[in-house]
Amino acid sequence: MNVIHSDKAPKAVGPYSQALEFNGFIFTSGQLPLIPESGELISDDIKEATKRSLDNLKAVLEEAGSGLDKVVKVNIFLADINNFAAVNEVYGTYFDTHKPARSCVEVANLPMGGLLEIEAIAVK
Protein backbone atom coordinates (compact mmCIF):
# COMPACT_ATOMS: atom_id res chain seq x y z
CA MET A 1 0.00 0.00 0.00
CA ASN A 2 1.39 3.43 -0.96
CA VAL A 3 0.48 6.72 0.68
CA ILE A 4 -0.19 9.51 -1.83
CA HIS A 5 0.50 13.16 -1.03
CA SER A 6 0.31 16.15 -3.40
CA ASP A 7 1.47 19.66 -2.52
CA LYS A 8 -1.03 20.85 -5.17
CA ALA A 9 -3.93 19.78 -2.95
CA PRO A 10 -4.76 20.82 0.62
CA LYS A 11 -3.05 19.06 3.49
CA ALA A 12 -5.20 16.65 5.43
CA VAL A 13 -7.19 18.38 8.18
CA GLY A 14 -7.05 15.27 10.36
CA PRO A 15 -5.26 11.96 10.85
CA TYR A 16 -5.66 10.59 7.32
CA SER A 17 -3.91 10.51 3.93
CA GLN A 18 -4.96 12.39 0.81
CA ALA A 19 -5.10 9.02 -0.94
CA LEU A 20 -3.85 5.45 -0.81
CA GLU A 21 -2.83 3.21 -3.69
CA PHE A 22 -3.62 -0.48 -3.31
CA ASN A 23 -3.56 -3.22 -5.97
CA GLY A 24 -3.68 -0.72 -8.82
CA PHE A 25 -6.52 1.33 -7.36
CA ILE A 26 -6.36 4.85 -5.93
CA PHE A 27 -8.70 5.58 -3.04
CA THR A 28 -8.92 9.31 -2.33
CA SER A 29 -10.07 11.01 0.81
CA GLY A 30 -12.84 13.56 0.46
CA GLN A 31 -11.69 16.84 -1.02
CA LEU A 32 -13.18 19.96 0.49
CA PRO A 33 -13.05 23.20 -1.53
CA LEU A 34 -9.86 24.34 0.21
CA ILE A 35 -7.31 26.50 -1.58
CA PRO A 36 -4.05 24.54 -1.19
CA GLU A 37 -1.76 27.54 -0.80
CA SER A 38 -3.75 29.29 1.92
CA GLY A 39 -6.00 26.62 3.43
CA GLU A 40 -8.92 29.01 2.86
CA LEU A 41 -12.32 27.37 2.39
CA ILE A 42 -14.48 28.48 -0.54
CA SER A 43 -17.83 28.76 1.22
CA ASP A 44 -19.84 31.37 -0.64
CA ASP A 45 -20.17 30.03 -4.23
CA ILE A 46 -21.17 26.41 -4.90
CA LYS A 47 -19.82 26.45 -8.46
CA GLU A 48 -16.41 27.76 -7.40
CA ALA A 49 -16.42 25.33 -4.47
CA THR A 50 -17.16 22.42 -6.82
CA LYS A 51 -14.39 23.49 -9.18
CA ARG A 52 -11.90 23.76 -6.30
CA SER A 53 -12.83 20.34 -4.89
CA LEU A 54 -12.47 18.76 -8.33
CA ASP A 55 -9.14 20.51 -8.94
CA ASN A 56 -7.91 19.17 -5.60
CA LEU A 57 -9.12 15.69 -6.51
CA LYS A 58 -7.37 15.92 -9.88
CA ALA A 59 -4.08 16.96 -8.24
CA VAL A 60 -4.14 14.00 -5.86
CA LEU A 61 -4.96 11.55 -8.65
CA GLU A 62 -2.22 12.91 -10.88
CA GLU A 63 0.30 12.63 -8.03
CA ALA A 64 -0.68 8.96 -7.84
CA GLY A 65 -0.07 8.45 -11.57
CA SER A 66 -3.77 8.39 -12.39
CA GLY A 67 -6.26 11.04 -13.49
CA LEU A 68 -9.89 12.00 -13.80
CA ASP A 69 -10.13 9.87 -16.94
CA LYS A 70 -9.38 6.78 -14.84
CA VAL A 71 -11.98 7.40 -12.13
CA VAL A 72 -14.43 4.54 -11.70
CA LYS A 73 -16.53 5.86 -8.80
CA VAL A 74 -17.26 9.30 -7.33
CA ASN A 75 -19.07 10.18 -4.11
CA ILE A 76 -20.30 13.73 -3.61
CA PHE A 77 -21.51 14.94 -0.25
CA LEU A 78 -23.60 18.12 -0.31
CA ALA A 79 -24.52 20.34 2.61
CA ASP A 80 -27.61 21.36 0.60
CA ILE A 81 -29.17 19.07 -2.03
CA ASN A 82 -30.67 22.16 -3.68
CA ASN A 83 -27.16 22.75 -5.07
CA PHE A 84 -27.40 19.50 -7.07
CA ALA A 85 -27.98 21.17 -10.46
CA ALA A 86 -25.18 23.73 -10.00
CA VAL A 87 -22.75 20.99 -8.94
CA ASN A 88 -23.74 18.90 -11.98
CA GLU A 89 -23.10 21.85 -14.26
CA VAL A 90 -19.48 22.16 -13.10
CA TYR A 91 -18.97 18.40 -12.64
CA GLY A 92 -19.99 17.83 -16.28
CA THR A 93 -17.09 19.98 -17.50
CA TYR A 94 -14.63 17.66 -15.71
CA PHE A 95 -16.38 14.42 -16.69
CA ASP A 96 -17.82 15.19 -20.11
CA THR A 97 -17.07 12.05 -22.15
CA HIS A 98 -15.90 9.79 -19.31
CA LYS A 99 -18.76 9.34 -16.87
CA PRO A 100 -17.84 7.26 -13.80
CA ALA A 101 -20.41 5.71 -11.48
CA ARG A 102 -21.50 8.27 -8.90
CA SER A 103 -23.47 8.88 -5.74
CA CYS A 104 -24.54 12.33 -4.57
CA VAL A 105 -26.18 12.78 -1.21
CA GLU A 106 -27.08 15.53 1.21
CA VAL A 107 -25.42 15.31 4.62
CA ALA A 108 -26.14 17.14 7.86
CA ASN A 109 -22.73 18.81 8.11
CA LEU A 110 -19.29 18.76 6.53
CA PRO A 111 -15.90 19.53 8.07
CA MET A 112 -15.12 23.23 8.42
CA GLY A 113 -18.66 24.11 7.29
CA GLY A 114 -17.92 23.08 3.68
CA LEU A 115 -20.56 23.26 0.96
CA LEU A 116 -19.49 19.92 -0.48
CA GLU A 117 -16.85 17.20 -0.36
CA ILE A 118 -15.87 14.94 -3.24
CA GLU A 119 -14.03 11.60 -3.10
CA ALA A 120 -13.17 9.08 -5.79
CA ILE A 121 -11.82 5.65 -6.60
CA ALA A 122 -9.64 5.42 -9.69
CA VAL A 123 -7.38 2.91 -11.43
CA LYS A 124 -3.71 3.67 -11.81
C-alpha positions in Angstrom: 0.0 0.0 0.0 1.4 3.4 -1.0 0.5 6.7 0.7 -0.2 9.5 -1.8 0.5 13.2 -1.0 0.3 16.2 -3.4 1.5 19.7 -2.5 -1.0 20.8 -5.2 -3.9 19.8 -2.9 -4.8 20.8 0.6 -3.0 19.1 3.5 -5.2 16.6 5.4 -7.2 18.4 8.2 -7.1 15.3 10.4 -5.3 12.0 10.9 -5.7 10.6 7.3 -3.9 10.5 3.9 -5.0 12.4 0.8 -5.1 9.0 -0.9 -3.9 5.5 -0.8 -2.8 3.2 -3.7 -3.6 -0.5 -3.3 -3.6 -3.2 -6.0 -3.7 -0.7 -8.8 -6.5 1.3 -7.4 -6.4 4.9 -5.9 -8.7 5.6 -3.0 -8.9 9.3 -2.3 -10.1 11.0 0.8 -12.8 13.6 0.5 -11.7 16.8 -1.0 -13.2 20.0 0.5 -13.0 23.2 -1.5 -9.9 24.3 0.2 -7.3 26.5 -1.6 -4.0 24.5 -1.2 -1.8 27.5 -0.8 -3.7 29.3 1.9 -6.0 26.6 3.4 -8.9 29.0 2.9 -12.3 27.4 2.4 -14.5 28.5 -0.5 -17.8 28.8 1.2 -19.8 31.4 -0.6 -20.2 30.0 -4.2 -21.2 26.4 -4.9 -19.8 26.4 -8.5 -16.4 27.8 -7.4 -16.4 25.3 -4.5 -17.2 22.4 -6.8 -14.4 23.5 -9.2 -11.9 23.8 -6.3 -12.8 20.3 -4.9 -12.5 18.8 -8.3 -9.1 20.5 -8.9 -7.9 19.2 -5.6 -9.1 15.7 -6.5 -7.4 15.9 -9.9 -4.1 17.0 -8.2 -4.1 14.0 -5.9 -5.0 11.5 -8.6 -2.2 12.9 -10.9 0.3 12.6 -8.0 -0.7 9.0 -7.8 -0.1 8.4 -11.6 -3.8 8.4 -12.4 -6.3 11.0 -13.5 -9.9 12.0 -13.8 -10.1 9.9 -16.9 -9.4 6.8 -14.8 -12.0 7.4 -12.1 -14.4 4.5 -11.7 -16.5 5.9 -8.8 -17.3 9.3 -7.3 -19.1 10.2 -4.1 -20.3 13.7 -3.6 -21.5 14.9 -0.2 -23.6 18.1 -0.3 -24.5 20.3 2.6 -27.6 21.4 0.6 -29.2 19.1 -2.0 -30.7 22.2 -3.7 -27.2 22.7 -5.1 -27.4 19.5 -7.1 -28.0 21.2 -10.5 -25.2 23.7 -10.0 -22.7 21.0 -8.9 -23.7 18.9 -12.0 -23.1 21.9 -14.3 -19.5 22.2 -13.1 -19.0 18.4 -12.6 -20.0 17.8 -16.3 -17.1 20.0 -17.5 -14.6 17.7 -15.7 -16.4 14.4 -16.7 -17.8 15.2 -20.1 -17.1 12.0 -22.2 -15.9 9.8 -19.3 -18.8 9.3 -16.9 -17.8 7.3 -13.8 -20.4 5.7 -11.5 -21.5 8.3 -8.9 -23.5 8.9 -5.7 -24.5 12.3 -4.6 -26.2 12.8 -1.2 -27.1 15.5 1.2 -25.4 15.3 4.6 -26.1 17.1 7.9 -22.7 18.8 8.1 -19.3 18.8 6.5 -15.9 19.5 8.1 -15.1 23.2 8.4 -18.7 24.1 7.3 -17.9 23.1 3.7 -20.6 23.3 1.0 -19.5 19.9 -0.5 -16.9 17.2 -0.4 -15.9 14.9 -3.2 -14.0 11.6 -3.1 -13.2 9.1 -5.8 -11.8 5.6 -6.6 -9.6 5.4 -9.7 -7.4 2.9 -11.4 -3.7 3.7 -11.8 
